[in-house]
Amino acid sequence: MLKKCWFTGLFFLVCSLIAEPLEVSVKAESAILINPDNGKILFEKNGFKPMHPASMTKLVTTAWALKLKRDKLNELVEASDESLKTISVETKKKADYQTPSWWLEPGASNIGLRKGEKMPLKDLLLGVMVSSAGDASNVVAEYCGGSISRFVDGMNAWVKAIGCKNSHFKNPHGLFHPEHKTTAYEMALMMKEALKDPYFVEILKQTKFTRPKTNLQKEQAMMVTNRLSRPGPYYYPKLIGGKTGYLSASQNTFVAAAKDKDRTLIAVFMKTKERTDIWKDTIALFEAAFQQKKIDKVFMKQGIQEFTLQEKSFDTPLYPFLSEDATLSYYPAEAPQVKALVFWDSLLPPIRKGEKVGQLQIVDETDKTLKAYTLYAANDVEPTLKYRIESFFFPESLPTLLFRWGLILGILLACYLIFK
């Protein structure tokens, strides 16, 4: 049997499975839970409302810095006067926020960097993520971007490129500025992109940070802001890591990633009044998802199928059969929009029962194949008489065509010469 290398597809089933959103009550004004592997939103509460992220900004700073200077982690970086400048909240307000947006505020989270102090980039990044240090954020930004403003411009361009249309950052640390905003959903997208860098994940997993000895200061253990990652009443072993934030304007914010078996989820909380509610809500939301059991949806049962393939060359329709049920497993909160497609092999008769004749594919809304099943012939299919004649006199193979017509002409010529 001859076969070509191309396929024809038949859409025969479109199915929008009904997702069951997680029923969890959270104190945050805005919150979201997504699966970064398939993009599904498992829970959402005002997740697309622009709000101030506070120090969650430092996650984006770290991710962008690694893209720029991933090969310079051991480089000594010097803290400049510009990176350590401070300004009071009152002065910023009086100036209508026209002062440099990266200037620090007295009393904001820091690791006590001094002008002229030198520290390896890798340790500065730990200071940014683990201790939520604003001074380290500015020093990293100035080194990686050439200037803090250029670094922030690059950071904004990057988040736009990954689909964050409602996010805009004015500084690398998250101190308040009226134009410094994002959404819970877009912060989850930023975490999703950041998790693709193994070194970022390594930083995210750190539960402690010791400020190394430098040219100006001694070694010193620093504060850790994430209580889910350290022993205590809110310790959560499934946590990969997270980034906290707090400002009076934004209240408590938190972005976190957790993993259970082979399933990774990202949660974001914005504007939560009490810090302890952040920990409780994070655990509750992750556990509500991780406790769900998968559903097995049967799209087509094993056996002979009702649809057929009829070609002009077939003396009877071809009935396909499946050797197993065509099923798809998914979590109730992540029900995909799917369609089932049949791709027939390019078939020429005769076709024998049990022969592979095509494939059934279950694909999602992005046309990504989720499952595939082989289709077999449930019956024999013989060629029609017309097809037999046409295929003999006009075969698809040029050498065969030339041979047969040469043979026919040779026989005719021989007959002519014999009976002349």
N, C-alpha and C positions, 0 to 999 in steps of 0.2 A: 504494500500500500504506500502510495506516495504522500508525503506531507510537506507543506510549506512552512517557513519559519515565522509567518505572521499569525496574529490572533484576531478574532472578532469578539466583541463583548456584548452581552445582553444584560440590561438592567431589569431585574425581575422582582426585587424586593427592596423597599426603603422602609426603615424602621427607626422611629424616634423613641428610644427607651425613656421612660419617665424616671428622672432622678429624684431621690429622696433627700432633700437638704437636711443637714444635721440640725436637730432641735436642741440648741444649747443657748442658755441665757448668759450673756457677757456684760460686764459693766462698762466696757469701752464704748465711746460714742461712735467709733468706726472700727470695724474689724473684718478680717477675711482669712480664709484658709484655702490654700490651693495645693494641687498636686503638680509639681514642676515638670514631671515627666510627660503628662498628657494635657496640661493646661486647664484641667477641670477645677471649677470653683465648688468647694464642698460646703462652704459657709460664707455668708456675706451680710454685713450690716453697715450700711452707708460706706461701703468699700471703695466707691468711686468719687467720694467727696474730697476736694482738696483741703488739706489741713497742714499744720506745721509739724514736721517730723522730729524736731529737737535733735538729740544726738544719734538717732538712727542714721542721720546724714553721714556719720563716720564710717558706716559700712560701705557706702558708695565711695567715699574718699579712699578707703583701703583698697577696694576693688580696682578703682581707676589708677591708683598709684602702682599697683602690681602690674597693670597693663603697660605702664610707662617705664618702670624701672625693675622689672622682674629679675633682671640679671645683675642688679646692683645692691642686693640685700645686705652685703657685708660692708658696703661703702660707709665711711664716716661722714655724717651730715652735721653741719654746723648751724646752730640756732642764731638767726640774725636779729637785729633790733626790730626790724619791721614785723617779723613773725611773732614777736612777743609783746607788741604794743597793746595797751589796754585803754578802755574808755568806759565810763559809767553808763548805765542804762538811761539815766536822766539826761545826760549830755547827748546821747544818740537820739532820744526823743525830741529834744529841743532843736536839734539839727535836722529833724524830719528824716532821719536815717540817710543823710547825704554823706556821712563820714564813711571811710572804708569799711565795708560790711564784714571783713574778716578780723577786725580788731577784737581782741578778747575783752571779757568783762572781769573785773576783780571778783575773786571768789568762785569763778567757774571751774569746773573739773580740770585738773592739770597734773603733771608729774614734776612740776617745779624746775623746768628748764631755765637756764640762764643764758644771757647773751654770750656768744663765743663757745658755748658748751658743744662738745662733739659726741655723737652717739650713732651706732650703726643703724642703718635704715630698718633692718628687721626688728630691732628693739623699739624703735619709734612707732612702728606699726602695731606692735603689741601694746604700747602705751595708748595708742588711738583706740584699739578695739577692746582691750581688757580693762583698762583704767579710764576709758572715755576721756582722754586728755585733749583739751582744746589746743594747748600749746604745741603738743606733738603733731596735731592735725595741721596746723599752720606751717610748721617746719617741714613736714613731709610734702605738703602742697608746694611750697616755695622751691624745694629741691627738685621735685619731680616735674613741675611745670615751668620752671624758670622764673616764675613769679606766681604769687597766690592767685591773682586775678586770671592769669592764663590757665592755671590748673583748673579753676572752677569753670571757665569757659569750656575746656575740654571735657570736664565731667558732665556738663549740661549737654554737650553734643553727643556724648556716649549714651546717656540715658534716652535721648530722643531717638537715637539709632536703634535701640532695643525695644522701642514701642511705647515709651513713657511720654505721652503727649501733654499730660497735665502736671508735669514736675518741672520745677525750676529751683536751682540752688544759688544762693548768694555768697556762701562761704563753705569751707570744708569741715566745719565743726558743728553747725546746727544752732548756734546762738540766734536769737530772734531777729528776724528782718521781715517786714510785711510781705515781701515778694518771695520769700523762701518757703516753698510749699511742695507737697506731693500728695498722693492718695495711698490708702492701704494696699490697693491692688497693684499700683505701680511699684511700691516699695517691695512687694512680694516678687515682682518681675526682676527687680534689681538684685534681690537675694538669689533668685534662680540663676541669673547670669554669673554672679559672684561664685556660686558653688561649683561652677565648672572649672575653677582654678584650684588644684589640689593644695597649693600653699595657702590660699585663702581659707580653705577648710581646716588646715592645720592651725592657723591663727584662731579661727572661730572656736576650735575645741579647747583652747587654753583656759585653764581654770585659775591660774595665778600668774602674776607678773612681778619679776624682781628687776628693778631699775639697775642696770649694770654700772659699775664704776666708770667714771668718765674723767676727762682732763680737769674737771672742776668739782665733782662731787663723788661721794662714796656710794657703794652699793646700798640699795634700799628696797625693801618689799613694799609693793604698792597695793592700793585698794582694788578689789574686784567688784564690779557692779551687778553681775548676773547671779542671782541666788538660786536659780534652777540648776546651775552647773557645779555647785559646791555642796558638801554635806550640810544637811539641815532639814527643817520641816518642808521645804519646797524643792528639795533635790529631785530631779527628773532624769532617770537614767537613759531614756530614749532621746534626750536632747543632743543634737549635734553641736549647737551653739546658738548664740543670739546677741543682739545689741539693744541695750536699754537707752532711754532718753528721758529727760525731764526739763521742762521750763514752766514757769507759771502760766504762760499763754497756751502751751500745748498740753500741760499736765504730763502724766506718765505715758510713754510710748514704748513699744517693744516689737522687734522683729526676730523671729526664731525659726530654726529648722530642726526637725526631729525625724528619726528613722526607726521603723519597726519592721524587722525582717528585710524584705527587698523594697519596701515602700517608704518614700521620702515625702514629707509634707512641709509646707511653709505657712506660718501664721504671722499676722501683723495686727497690732492693737494700737489705736491712737486715741488720745484724750481720755485717759482713765484717771479718776481722782486719786485713788489710793494705790500705792505701789504693790501692796500685798494682793490686791485684786488682779493685777497683771499676772502674778504667778499662778493664782488659782484659775483664772480664765484660760491661761495657756495650757495648763495640764488638762483642764476639762475639755477644751476643744480638741486637742490632740487625741486624747483618750476616746472621745466620742467617735472619732474617725477610725482609730486603730482597733476599736472593739467591733466594728462592723464585719460581718461575714460576707464573702463573695456570693453573688447570685449566678447560677448557670442558666443562661437563656438558650433554648433550642430553636434555631432558625429553620432547620430542615431535618426531618427524621431520617434515619438510616433506611435504605431500600430504594425502590424505583421511584423516580420523581415524576410529577405531573407535566412538567414542561418538556418539550421535544425540540429536536433539530430536524428540519426538512430541507433538503437540497434537491435540485433538479436531477442530480445524478443518483439519488437514493430511490430504491423501489418501495421503501417503506420508511416512516419516520423513525429517527433514532431516539430511544428512551434512555436517559442516563440513570445511573444509580450511585448512591453513596454507600461506602462500606462501613460508615460510622455516622452517628448524629453530628450535624454541624452546629456547634455550640460556641457561645462566647461567655467568658466569666468576667464579672466586674463587681465593684463595690457599689452598693445602692446609691451613695452620694455622688458617684462618679459615672452614672449611666451615660454612655456615649450615644451620639447620633450616628447611626450606621446604615449602610446599605450593602446588600449582598449582590455580587456580580458573577455572571457565568462567563468564562473565557473558553470558547471552543478551540480545540486544535483545528488546523485546516485539514479537513478529513476528506479522503477519497475512498469510495467503495472498492472492494468489499471491506466491511468492518465486522469484526468478530466479537461475539459476546464476551465480556470480561476485559476487553481492550481499553486502555486509557484513551479518553476522548476529550478531556478538558479539565477545567479547574473551577471550583467555586471559591470566591474570595469574599471575606467580610471586611469591609473597609470603613474607616471613620470619616468625619466631615472634611478632613484634609486629604482624603484619598490614601491614607496610610493603611497598608494591609495589616489587619489585626490577627486574622486566622485564614488558612487556606486548606482546601480539601480537594482531593483528586476525584474526578468524575469518571466512571467506567460505563461501557456500553452494556445495556440490559438485554439487548437483542442483536441478532445478526442483521446486517443491512447489505443487500446485494445491489450491484449496479443495474440501472435500467438498460434495455436493449439499445436505446438511442445512445446512451453514454458508452456502452461497449463498442458500438460502431465508431463513434466519434473518437474515442480514446485509442482505437486501433489505427485509424487512418490519420489522426491528428494528435499524436502523443506530445506531451509537454517537452520531452527531451529532444533537442535538435539532432543529436547523433542517431537516436532511435527513429525519428522522423525520416532522416535521410536514408537510413538503412532499409526501412520498410518500403519507402517509395522506390528506392533503387531496386529492391527485390521484386516489387510489383512490375516495374518497368522492364526489368530483366526477363521476367516470366512472359510478359506480353510480347517482348521482342523475340524471345525464343519461339513462342507459338506462331508468330508471324512468319518467321523464317522456315519453320517446319511445314506449315500449311500453305505456304506461298505457292 
